[in-house]
Structure formats: structure tokens, C-alpha cells
Amino acid sequence: MSSMQSVESDTLEGWMEGALLLTIPSGTPVRVLHAAGSPVHMSASVVRTERDLVELRLTHPEDIPVGARLILELPAPAPPRAVAIVTERAGSFITARVVRLPTVDRREYPRLWGMVSLRYRLAGGHGQTEAQSIQAWMCGAQVEGVDRMPDPRMDVSATGLAFEDEAHVREGERVLATVALPGEGGGWRCVGRVVRVLPIPERELRTSASAGVGIATHRIAILFDSIPDEATAAFVRYTARLQESMLLGMAPRGATEE
């Protein structure tokens, strides 16, 4: 696979010269989420690490292509979650470059990370008031504006979304959005209210140019103000699938089978 050396430390040493020094003991169990298409949770163990690279052995081989973005859920005392890009694949072994270490999630319940195709723009402008553009949008009319298309891997719920992008909106503003979900179709028009725009800490903005990952500067959360019933039902089904996948990923293979 690679020339990475086995590690002995179990601490995250921090950033140095723009690269992450990620040191996790060999054999440490890791949960892996691959959110492309239908979300898949997998069990894996650390083989070795070197700076921002981690080599994993999947408990059960899965079809994960080079270039896929993964979310790694790590045990203490390592950071609880990391975003990584697959750089090599050989059978049950994958090597991934860690490009992000999000801050600790202090929610009572874990985030449901999934994949949502989202296009959004600020309501109003181009000769229309906010209310006029919202009414036209929900009636299916053409509304002028430039869409933002953030990374589709985001925090999903039946009532809203949290994603990362540049700060083109402010808290309290309303956005016109189009959403689609894996396995559910979509293209639904909806209206959301921006409830949070927080800068991403500078230390988390560091990324690897070789991974081809752009840099988002803020975490943005929106709550749906207006959304078709069909879309709400689809979000409920999709979040249920995410929860089921997460529970299956935590259980030993076969534990949920007859």
C-alpha cells in the first residue's frame, strides 16, 4: 500500500507546516461513512498513519473508488470526526488523506450526515421584493438569480440542512432552494430561513491541493419555511435510512440478519 510507519501515540499532535499530524494506534476501530448514493456505514480498523494520511482495513470489502470522500468517526482521545479523501485502494485496504477535522459536535444526538443535491439563492432582488420572489418561486415561475451549489455531503434532517459554503447569506435572510435526495428523486422547490452562519476555524480550512477539495469558509444552517408535502415525506424516509444505516454500521455484521 504505502511506506507509512506504524505509530504508537494516541494523541492528535496538531498542525505543522500546513499538514495534519494524525497519530492513532494500529488496530484502533473506526466507523466509516461513504455518503455517495445510498449512505453506507462500514467498520474498519487503523493499519497505520503518517501526518495527514491514514491507512484502514475494512472489515468487509466495499466498493469505494479512489477520490471518494469519507467521514471517519474516531474514538477518544482522537477528534470525534474527520473528513478524508481516498487516495489508494487495494482489496480491503484503503489509504485516505484527512482534509478536515470538524469541531466537536455538542448535540445530544449525533448528526445525520447524508448527501443532498442543493441549489440555493437569496430571495428578493432583481426588481422583486423578498415576498414577491418567494411567491413566484413556489408557484413554479422563473426567478432571476445565481444559484449556489455547496458540497452535497451535509447534515440532514426533515426540517432543515446544515452545510459548508462561502458566506453569501446572513442570519435571518430567506433563500430559494431546490433539493434532491438519493433514491427519492427531487427537484423540489422550497424556501428556507438562514438560522446560522458561523466561520470555520482557520485551522480547519487547511486542505490538500492534491485532494482537489475546495475551501468553504462558513457553516450555514437553514430551516425550511415552505416545502412541498412530498419533499417532507422524502426527507423523513431518507433520514430514516440514514439512521438505519448508522445502526447497522455499529452492529457486527450478521447481528441484524435472520
N, C-alpha and C positions, 0 to 999 in steps of 0.2 A: 504493500500500500504506500507507505511513506517512510521517511527516515526519522520520524518523530521519536523522541526519547520518552521512556516511561517516567512518570512523575511520582513524587512522594508526598508533596504538600497537599493540604486540603483547603487552602485559602485562595481567595481571589486577590492577587497582589496589586492589581490596578492597571493604569495606563502608563505606557512608557514608549517614547518615540513614536507615538501615533498607533501603536499596536497593542492589543489586549494581551496581558499575561494571564491566561486562564489555566489554572493548575488544579486538576481534580484527580483523585487517586484512580488507578486502574481498577476496574471491576465495579465502580460506582454505578448503581442503576439510574437510568434516565428514561423519562417518558418523552416521546417524540410525537408532535402533531404535524402531519402533512395535510394542509388545508385545500389543496388544489382539487377541484371537482368535489366529490363526496369526501367529507373530512375523515381522516384515518388517524387514530391514535395507536402508537406502537410502543412496545417495550424494547429497551436497548441497554447496553452497558458500555462504559467508557473503556476503551483499549489503551489510549494514551492521549496526551495533549501537548501542544507546543505553541506558546504565545496565544494567537487567536485561532489556532486550528484544534479541532477535536476529532479523534477517530472513534467511531462507535461500531459495536457489533449488535445487529438487530437480532432479537430473539427469534423472530420469524421473518424470513425474507419478504420484502415488499418491493413493488415497482416504484422506485424513487429515482427519477432521472437526475443527471448532473445539471446543476443550475436551479434545482428546486429549492424553494425557501421553506425552512422548517422552524418550528417553535420547540425549543428544548426546555422541559420542565425539570429543574435540577434540585436535588436535596440540599438541606442546610449542611454546612455553612456557606455553600456557594450561593450566588444570586439565584432567586427563585425561577427566573425565566431568561432565556436568551434566544435571539433570532439568528439563524445561521443559514448559509448558502452551501449546498452540496457541491464539492469540487472534484471528488473522486468516488467511484463506486466499483466494488468487486465482490460479487456474491452477497453475503450477509454483512459485509463491512462497507461503511461509508466514511468519508472524510468531509468535514464541513468547516467553513470559515465563519466564526462568530462575528457578526457585524453590528449587533445591537445588544445592549443589556438594559432593558426597560427597568424603571424604578419598581420598587416593591408595591404590589397590589394590596391595598389595605381593605378591600371589600370583604364583607362577611362571607360571600360566596364567590367562587372563582369566576373569572371572565370566561365567556364562551367565545373562543377565537374561531372564526369561520371565514368564509370567502363570500364577499358581496360585491357585485358589479355596481358601482355607484358613480353617478354623474350628478353634479350639483352646481348651482349658480345662485348668486344673490338675487332675491326678489326685488322688484322695482327697477327704476331707471329706464333709459331709452324712451322717455316721454310717458311712462306709466307710473302710477303710484304703486306702493307695495301691494295694497289690496287689489288693485286692478290686475296686476301681473299674476297674483295668486289665483284669482277667479278665472282668468284666461287659461292659465296653466292646467287647472283641474278640470276645465271644460274641454281640454284637448287642443286648444288653439296654439298657433305658433307664437312663441315668446322670444324676443331678441335677448341675446346674452351669450357669454362664453362659459362653457362647462369646465369644471374642474373634475379630474378623474384620479382620485387617490389610489394608493396600493389597495387591492381588493381584500387583503388579509386584515381583518379588523375585529373589534369587539362587537358582538351581535346580541341583540335582544329583540323581543317582539314590539318594543316601544321606541327603539332608537338605535343609533350606531355611534361608535367611537372609533376614530381613525386618525391617521397622521398625514399632514399636508403642510404646505406653507400657509401662513396666516392671511388669507384673503377675506375672512369674515370676522365679525366681532360678536361677543356675547350679546344675546338679545335680538340679533338680526334673524330674519327668516330666509330660508333658502328653498328654491325649487329643485326637486331631485327626481331622478329616475333610478329605480333599483331593480336588480335581477338576482336570483338565487340559484345555486347549483341544484339541478334536479327539480326545480319548481317553475322554471321559465321566468317570466318577468317582463320588464319594460314598463313597470307600473310607475305612474306619476304620483308624487306625494309632496307634501310641504313639511319642512322641519324647522324647528326653532333652535338656534345655536345656544347651548347652555354652558359650554365650557371651551375656552381657548387657552391652553397653557403651553408655554415654551418648553421644548425638550431640553433637558440639561445638556450643556456643551459637551460633557464627557461622553454622552450617548450619541452625539452627532457624528463621531468618528466612524468612518466606514472604509471598506477596502475597494479601491478603484477596480481591482481585478474581478470583484464580485459583480460589478455592473449595477450597483444599487444606488439610486438617487438619494438625496438627503431631504427629508421632511424636517421642518423646523418647529412644528407645533402639534400638540394633541388636541383634537377637536371632537366635541360630542354634540350630537343633535338629538332632539326628541321629536317624534312625528306629531305634528299638529293635525294634519289631514292625510289620510291614507286609505285606499280602497279596502273594503272588507276582504276581498280576495287576497290582497297582498298581506294583510294582517294574518289571515289563516295560513298563508305560506310561511311567514316568519315563525309562527307558532310551531308548524311542522318541522321547519329547518332547525330551530333551536332545540326541539326535542331530539332530533337526530344527532345534533352535536353533543347533547347530554348523554345520550345512549352510547355514542362512540367513545366519550371520555370515560364512562363507567366500564365499558368493555376493555379499554386500554389499561385500566387499573387492575382488572381481574386477570388471573392466569388464563392462558389460552385453554379453552375447553371447559372452563368453570361455568359458563353460561349455556353450554350445549347439553342437549339431552343425552 
